[in-house]
Amino acid sequence: MTSRMNAGIIPWLIAGGAFFALLLAVTWQFRNRSSFAQLASAAVRVELVNRMQLDLVTAAEAEKSSVLAITDEESRRHADEVRAATADVERARQNIGTLLGSNGLQRERDALAQFARAFGNLQDIDKEVLGLAVQNTNIKAYGLLFGPAADTLADMDAALYRIENKFGDSAEAKTLLLLSSGARIGILRIQALLAPHIAERSDEKMDQMEVSMVREDTQIRADFRGLAALTKLAGDVDLTTASARYDHYVEIKEQILRLSRENTNVRSLELSLNEKRNAMILCLDALSALKQAILDEPIVGVTYGRPQHPR
């Protein structure tokens, strides 16, 4: 009888074992599919973060090129590259935010929020830096200084030199030479002050240089009046030329000072080396934290090379 009962139980045991095996298989398959879906989602998010990091670095390089460019066209071209790379970062940020809405941990959302704040600050700085860089006022000022201003100074100097040669043996020769030399030295002093004025970032120091320029200008004009009062130089063509060239030089000098005061290249470089650099570090740190948070998500069977049971 016992053997008959055992014989009757065996089919049920077999059936139960088969059902349990089937249940284990279904559970394992479901778990594998779930793990695969989690891993795929994490991979997409990590790839987006990698792309954002790369685009940020690309934008930073283009921004430096825009600041250091010597022409408006080149500055604008690099500025457009910055804006394109930054737009790519923003698109990736929105995509990652959408993915974190249905997947991911609070730690990841916090890291993304931290990046969004840092990135917003970076965009504000970029807007200011690029707005200044494309104006190139300091470079334009240097162009005037070593181009038209220097040429005009040379014309004036040549005219005064001709005057000295024409009337070097006259009774008024000593006075003529003193006045002519005074005017030439004065304009050279102004020319020497303009270069550091263009490079200067301090308004106070610029003011001091301009006070010195005004003092030199006053003396130069006094020298020209003295020359015009000399009998030998009454109606002299070269004196008229020298005086007119100096007036033109003063006009160019005023353009240089105006451009120098705007200081767009100096200011954009300073922003790029300081505020922009600090903002960039905060953005990259936030992205690194976000990537690590994604990699730390618990996924069954996935350790990214780390031991499952570290000691």
LINHU-V21552 format. One record per pair of residues at least 12 apart in sequence whose ideal C-beta (glycine too) atoms are under 10 Angstrom apart, sorted by the first residue. I is the first residue (numbers start at 0). GAP is how many residues later the second one is. Records with the same first field share a line. If there is no record, write none. Layout:
I = GAP + GAP
//
This chain:
30 = 269 + 270
31 = 268 + 269
33 = 265 + 266
34 = 264 + 265 + 266 + 267
35 = 263 + 265 + 266
36 = 66 + 262
37 = 65 + 259 + 260 + 261 + 262 + 263 + 264
38 = 258 + 260 + 261 + 262 + 263
40 = 58 + 59 + 61 + 62 + 63 + 253 + 256 + 258
41 = 57 + 61 + 62 + 66 + 252 + 253 + 254 + 255 + 257 + 260 + 262
42 = 251
43 = 51 + 52 + 55 + 59 + 250
44 = 47 + 50 + 51 + 54 + 55 + 58 + 59 + 63 + 67 + 245 + 246 + 248 + 249 + 250 + 252
45 = 50 + 244 + 245 + 246 + 248 + 249
46 = 45 + 49
47 = 43 + 44 + 45 + 46 + 47 + 48 + 49 + 51 + 239 + 242 + 243 + 246
48 = 43 + 44 + 47 + 62 + 63 + 66 + 237 + 238 + 239 + 240 + 241 + 242 + 243 + 244 + 245 + 246
49 = 42 + 237 + 241
50 = 37 + 38 + 40 + 41 + 44 + 45
51 = 36 + 37 + 38 + 39 + 40 + 41 + 43 + 44 + 63 + 67 + 231 + 232 + 234 + 235 + 238 + 239
52 = 36 + 39 + 230 + 231 + 234 + 235 + 238
53 = 31 + 34 + 35 + 38
54 = 29 + 30 + 31 + 32 + 33 + 34 + 35 + 36 + 37
55 = 29 + 30 + 32 + 33 + 63 + 66 + 224 + 227 + 228 + 231
56 = 28 + 223 + 227
57 = 23 + 24 + 26 + 27 + 28 + 30 + 31
58 = 22 + 23 + 24 + 25 + 26 + 27 + 28 + 29 + 30 + 63 + 64 + 67 + 221
59 = 22 + 25 + 62 + 66 + 212 + 216 + 217 + 220 + 223 + 224
60 = 17 + 20 + 21 + 24
61 = 15 + 16 + 17 + 18 + 19 + 20 + 21 + 22 + 23 + 24 + 68
62 = 15 + 16 + 18 + 19 + 20 + 22 + 23 + 62 + 63 + 66 + 67 + 70 + 205 + 208 + 209 + 213 + 217
63 = 14 + 18 + 65 + 69 + 205 + 208 + 209 + 212
64 = 12 + 13 + 14 + 16 + 17 + 68
65 = 12 + 13 + 14 + 15 + 16 + 60 + 63 + 64 + 66 + 67 + 68 + 202 + 206
66 = 12 + 62 + 63 + 65 + 66 + 67 + 69 + 197 + 198 + 200 + 201 + 202 + 203 + 204 + 205 + 206 + 209
67 = 65 + 71 + 197 + 200 + 201 + 204
68 = 64 + 65 + 67 + 70 + 196
69 = 66 + 69 + 72 + 73 + 195
70 = 63 + 65 + 68
71 = 61 + 62 + 63 + 64 + 67 + 68
72 = 61
73 = 60 + 62
74 = 55 + 57 + 58 + 59 + 60 + 61 + 64 + 189 + 190 + 193
75 = 54 + 57 + 58
76 = 57
77 = 52 + 55 + 56
78 = 47 + 50 + 51 + 52 + 54 + 55
79 = 50 + 54
81 = 44 + 45 + 47 + 48 + 51
82 = 40 + 43 + 44 + 47
85 = 33 + 36 + 37 + 40 + 41
88 = 26 + 30 + 33 + 34 + 194 + 198
89 = 26 + 29 + 30 + 33
92 = 19 + 22 + 23 + 26 + 194 + 197
93 = 22
95 = 12 + 13 + 16 + 19 + 191 + 194 + 198
96 = 12 + 15 + 16 + 19
98 = 13 + 195
99 = 12 + 13 + 190 + 193 + 194
102 = 191 + 194
103 = 186 + 189 + 190 + 193
104 = 188 + 189 + 191 + 192 + 193
105 = 187
106 = 182 + 183 + 185 + 186 + 187 + 189 + 190
107 = 181 + 182 + 183 + 184 + 185 + 186 + 188 + 189
108 = 181 + 184
109 = 176 + 179 + 180 + 183
110 = 174 + 175 + 176 + 177 + 178 + 179 + 180 + 181 + 182 + 183
111 = 174 + 175 + 177 + 178 + 181
112 = 173 + 177
113 = 168 + 169 + 171 + 172 + 173 + 175 + 176
114 = 167 + 168 + 169 + 170 + 171 + 172 + 173 + 174 + 175
115 = 167 + 170
116 = 165 + 166 + 169
117 = 160 + 161 + 162 + 163 + 164 + 165 + 166 + 167 + 168 + 169
118 = 160 + 161 + 163 + 164 + 167 + 168
119 = 159 + 163
120 = 154 + 155 + 157 + 158 + 161 + 162
121 = 153 + 154 + 156 + 157 + 158 + 160 + 161
122 = 156 + 160
123 = 151 + 155
124 = 146 + 147 + 149 + 150 + 151 + 152 + 153 + 154 + 155
125 = 145 + 146 + 150 + 153 + 154
127 = 139 + 140 + 143 + 147 + 148
128 = 135 + 138 + 139 + 140 + 141 + 142 + 143 + 146 + 147
129 = 138 + 141 + 142
130 = 133 + 137
131 = 130 + 131 + 132 + 133 + 134 + 135 + 136 + 137 + 138 + 139 + 140
132 = 131 + 132 + 134 + 135 + 136 + 138 + 139
133 = 130 + 134
134 = 124 + 127 + 128 + 129 + 130 + 132 + 133
135 = 123 + 126 + 128 + 129 + 132
136 = 61 + 119 + 121 + 122 + 123 + 124 + 125 + 126 + 127 + 128 + 129 + 130 + 131
137 = 60 + 61 + 62 + 121 + 122 + 124 + 125 + 126 + 127 + 128 + 129 + 130 + 131
138 = 59 + 120 + 125 + 126
139 = 58 + 115 + 116 + 119 + 120 + 122 + 124 + 125
140 = 53 + 54 + 56 + 57 + 58 + 114 + 115 + 116 + 117 + 118 + 119 + 120 + 121 + 122 + 124
141 = 52 + 53 + 56 + 57 + 114 + 117 + 118 + 123
142 = 113 + 116
143 = 50 + 54 + 108 + 109 + 111 + 112 + 115 + 116
144 = 46 + 49 + 50 + 52 + 53 + 107 + 108 + 110 + 111 + 114 + 115
145 = 45 + 48 + 49
146 = 105
147 = 100 + 101 + 103 + 104 + 107 + 108
148 = 38 + 41 + 42 + 45 + 99 + 100 + 101 + 102 + 103 + 104 + 106 + 107
149 = 41 + 99 + 102
150 = 94 + 97 + 98 + 101
151 = 35 + 92 + 93 + 94 + 95 + 96 + 97 + 98 + 99 + 100 + 101
152 = 31 + 34 + 35 + 37 + 38 + 92 + 93 + 95 + 96 + 99
153 = 91
154 = 86 + 87 + 89 + 90 + 91 + 93 + 94
155 = 27 + 28 + 31 + 64 + 85 + 86 + 87 + 88 + 89 + 90 + 91 + 92 + 93
156 = 23 + 26 + 27 + 30 + 31 + 85 + 88
157 = 80 + 83 + 84 + 87
158 = 21 + 77 + 78 + 79 + 80 + 81 + 82 + 83 + 84 + 85 + 86 + 87
159 = 16 + 17 + 19 + 20 + 21 + 23 + 24 + 27 + 63 + 64 + 67 + 78 + 79 + 81 + 82 + 83 + 85 + 86
160 = 19 + 23 + 77 + 81
161 = 74 + 75 + 76 + 77 + 79 + 80
162 = 13 + 14 + 16 + 17 + 64 + 67 + 69 + 70 + 73 + 74 + 75 + 76 + 78 + 79
163 = 12 + 13 + 16 + 17 + 20 + 74
164 = 73
165 = 66 + 67 + 70 + 72
166 = 13 + 63 + 65 + 66 + 69 + 71
169 = 60 + 61 + 62 + 63
170 = 59 + 60 + 61
171 = 55 + 57 + 58 + 59 + 60 + 61
172 = 57 + 59
174 = 51 + 52 + 54 + 55
175 = 50 + 51 + 54 + 56 + 57 + 63
177 = 45 + 48 + 49
178 = 43 + 44 + 45 + 46 + 47 + 48 + 49 + 50 + 51 + 54
179 = 43 + 44 + 46 + 47 + 53 + 59 + 62
180 = 42
181 = 37 + 38 + 40 + 41 + 42 + 44 + 45
182 = 33 + 36 + 37 + 38 + 39 + 40 + 41 + 43 + 44 + 59 + 60 + 63
183 = 36 + 39 + 58
184 = 31 + 34 + 35 + 38
185 = 27 + 29 + 30 + 31 + 32 + 33 + 34 + 35 + 36 + 37 + 38 + 60
186 = 29 + 30 + 33 + 36 + 58 + 59 + 62 + 63 + 66
187 = 28
188 = 23 + 24 + 26 + 27 + 30 + 31
189 = 19 + 22 + 23 + 24 + 25 + 26 + 27 + 30 + 59 + 60 + 63
190 = 22 + 25 + 58 + 62
191 = 20 + 24
192 = 15 + 16 + 17 + 19 + 20 + 23 + 60
193 = 15 + 19 + 58 + 59 + 62 + 63 + 66
194 = 61 + 65
195 = 13 + 64
196 = 12 + 13 + 15 + 16 + 56 + 59 + 60 + 63 + 64
197 = 58 + 59 + 61 + 62 + 63 + 65 + 67 + 68
198 = 61 + 64 + 66 + 67
199 = 60 + 61 + 63 + 66
200 = 62 + 65 + 66 + 68 + 69
201 = 61
202 = 58 + 60
205 = 51 + 54 + 55 + 57
208 = 48 + 51
209 = 43 + 47 + 50 + 51
212 = 37 + 40 + 44
216 = 29 + 32 + 33 + 36
219 = 23 + 26 + 29 + 30
220 = 22 + 25 + 26 + 29
222 = 23
223 = 15 + 18 + 19 + 22 + 23
224 = 18
226 = 12 + 15 + 16
227 = 12 + 15
//
